[in-house]
Amino acid sequence: MRSFLQYAERKIEGWGFNRDPTESSVFERDCEYFLQSIEERSSDWPDGIDKGMVVVGLVLKDSFNDKPETWPLCMRGDLFPDKVVNAELNSHPWRLAPDDFPSALDALERYGVPWVEHWSDVRNIIRYYETALSYGVRLADEGYRQAPMHLRTRSLFSRVKPRKPPGFHYYLSVLYFKLNDIPSALEHAQAYRKIHREEHDIAEWDRRIQLITRRGSA
């Protein structure tokens, strides 16, 4: 049976995404700080029909890591007929049967692609992480008001209640380093290092902290 990505392949490629040579269920598009991704995840359902879900996301280009295959997926959204829901909500994803493919492609164009473009703006994603770490409860409303006009629709962004995972310190240390904000990069790298107990993790973050410090003193 043809998958959704096979059905939508020509349209997705027209948006500048290319199929990942190592993962046939993933399309990626390169941008300055991230790899924007469209992924289909499949599962068998009790009715015997293979129903997939469509996930959009951002893979962070980690300046300290020369192995792209291990770069982290730092933001993920689940596609629905009328919106994209940030994964922190732990929503029940829209499971696609073949009859849903045309409406899913329309939703991907209306909501999925604008979602990855919105969060690829480094100002938006840094505000998201910093707000989550500061409050640990929900995104400030300001984050939605600052979005471009065509993104300010109730059907696109749901209110999210982000967790406070240590990964946010990881992502922020890399993003601030890319922006040459050395004090902020160092602050978040040190915060992330404190969380770890495994020797190899501590050594890796000591290495990163040294690199950040050298950049600051250069």
C-alpha positions in Angstrom: 0.0 0.0 0.0 1.3 3.4 -0.9 2.3 5.6 2.0 1.4 9.2 2.5 4.9 10.4 1.7 4.8 8.5 -1.6 1.5 10.1 -2.4 2.7 13.6 -1.5 6.3 13.2 -2.7 6.2 15.5 -5.7 4.5 18.3 -3.8 6.9 18.1 -0.9 9.9 18.2 -3.2 8.4 21.3 -4.8 8.7 23.0 -1.4 12.4 22.2 -1.4 12.4 19.1 0.8 14.5 16.1 -0.2 14.1 12.5 0.9 16.6 11.5 3.6 18.8 8.9 1.9 19.0 6.8 5.1 15.4 7.2 6.1 12.8 6.7 3.4 10.0 8.0 5.8 11.7 11.4 6.2 12.0 14.5 4.0 14.4 17.2 5.0 15.1 20.8 4.0 18.2 22.7 5.1 18.1 26.1 6.7 20.6 28.2 8.7 20.3 26.6 12.1 18.1 23.5 11.5 17.2 20.7 9.3 13.4 21.1 8.8 11.8 17.6 8.6 8.6 16.0 7.5 8.2 12.4 8.8 5.6 9.7 8.5 5.4 7.2 11.3 3.3 4.1 10.7 1.5 1.6 12.9 -0.9 -1.3 12.4 -4.3 -0.7 13.8 -6.9 -3.3 15.1 -9.0 -2.8 11.9 -6.1 -4.2 9.9 -5.4 -0.9 8.1 -1.9 0.6 8.3 -2.4 4.2 9.5 0.4 6.6 9.7 0.9 9.9 11.4 2.6 12.9 10.0 5.2 14.7 12.2 7.0 18.0 11.4 10.1 18.9 13.2 13.4 20.7 13.5 16.7 18.9 13.9 19.3 21.2 15.5 22.6 21.6 13.7 24.9 21.0 16.6 28.1 23.1 16.1 30.0 20.9 18.5 29.0 17.6 16.9 30.4 16.5 13.5 28.0 13.6 13.2 24.8 14.9 11.7 23.0 11.5 12.3 23.2 12.2 16.0 21.9 15.8 15.9 18.9 16.2 18.2 15.3 16.6 17.2 14.7 19.8 19.2 11.1 20.6 18.2 8.3 18.4 17.0 4.7 19.0 16.0 1.9 16.6 15.1 -0.2 17.3 12.1 -4.0 17.5 12.4 -6.6 18.5 9.7 -6.8 22.1 10.9 -3.5 22.7 12.9 -0.2 21.5 14.1 0.1 20.7 17.8 3.4 21.0 19.6 4.4 17.6 20.9 4.6 18.7 24.5 0.8 18.4 24.7 1.1 14.7 24.2 -1.9 14.8 21.9 -3.5 11.8 20.2 -2.1 12.1 16.7 -4.2 12.1 13.5 -3.9 8.6 12.1 -4.2 8.6 8.3 -6.0 6.1 6.2 -5.5 6.4 2.4 -8.8 8.3 2.1 -7.2 11.0 4.4 -4.2 11.7 2.1 -5.7 14.6 0.1 -6.8 16.5 3.3 -3.5 15.6 5.0 -1.5 17.1 2.1 -3.7 20.3 2.3 -3.1 20.5 6.0 0.6 20.0 5.6 0.8 22.9 3.1 -1.5 25.2 5.2 -0.1 24.4 8.6 2.9 22.1 8.6 5.2 24.0 6.4 4.4 27.4 8.0 5.0 25.7 11.4 8.6 24.7 10.6 9.2 28.1 9.1 7.9 29.9 12.2 10.0 27.8 14.6 13.1 28.0 12.3 13.2 31.7 13.2 15.8 31.6 15.9 14.1 34.4 17.8 10.9 32.4 18.1 12.5 29.2 19.3 14.8 30.9 21.8 11.8 32.7 23.3 10.0 29.4 23.5 12.8 27.6 25.4 13.6 30.6 27.7 9.9 31.0 28.6 9.6 27.3 29.4 12.6 27.4 31.6 11.5 30.6 33.3 7.9 29.6 34.0 7.8 25.9 33.4 4.0 26.1 32.9 3.0 27.5 29.6 4.1 29.7 26.7 3.6 33.4 27.2 0.8 34.8 25.0 3.3 37.2 23.6 4.9 34.4 21.6 1.7 34.1 19.6 1.1 37.8 19.1 4.6 38.2 17.7 4.0 35.6 15.0 3.5 36.8 11.5 -0.1 37.7 10.7 -0.8 34.6 8.6 0.3 32.4 11.5 -1.9 34.1 14.1 -4.8 31.7 13.6 -6.3 29.6 16.4 -6.2 26.6 14.0 -2.4 26.7 13.6 -0.9 27.0 17.1 -2.4 25.4 20.1 -1.5 26.7 23.5 1.3 24.5 24.7 2.4 23.6 28.2 6.1 22.9 27.7 7.9 20.7 30.1 11.2 21.9 31.6 13.5 19.2 30.2 17.3 19.7 30.5 17.4 19.4 26.8 16.3 23.0 26.6 19.6 24.1 28.1 21.4 21.9 25.5 19.5 23.6 22.6 20.0 27.1 23.9 23.7 26.6 24.5 24.1 25.6 20.8 21.8 28.4 19.5 23.5 31.2 21.5 26.9 29.9 20.5 25.8 30.2 16.8 24.6 33.8 17.5 28.0 34.5 19.2 26.2 35.3 22.5 29.0 33.7 24.5 27.8 34.5 28.1 24.3 32.9 27.4 25.9 29.9 25.6 28.2 29.3 28.6 25.3 29.7 31.1 23.2 27.1 29.4 26.1 24.7 28.8 27.1 24.8 32.5 23.4 24.3 33.5 23.2 21.2 31.2 26.5 19.8 32.5 25.3 20.0 36.1 22.5 17.6 35.3 24.8 14.7 34.2 26.3 12.0 36.3 27.8 9.8 33.6 31.5 10.3 33.1 31.4 10.4 29.3 28.6 13.0 29.4 30.5 15.2 31.9 33.6 15.0 29.7 31.7 16.0 26.6 30.2 19.0 28.3 33.5 20.0 29.8 34.9 20.0 26.2 32.0 22.2 25.0 32.4 24.6 27.9 36.1 25.0 27.0 35.3 25.7 23.4 32.8 28.3 24.3 35.2 29.9 26.8 37.9 30.1 24.1 35.5 31.7 21.7 34.7 34.3 24.4 38.4 35.1 25.0 39.4 35.2 21.4 
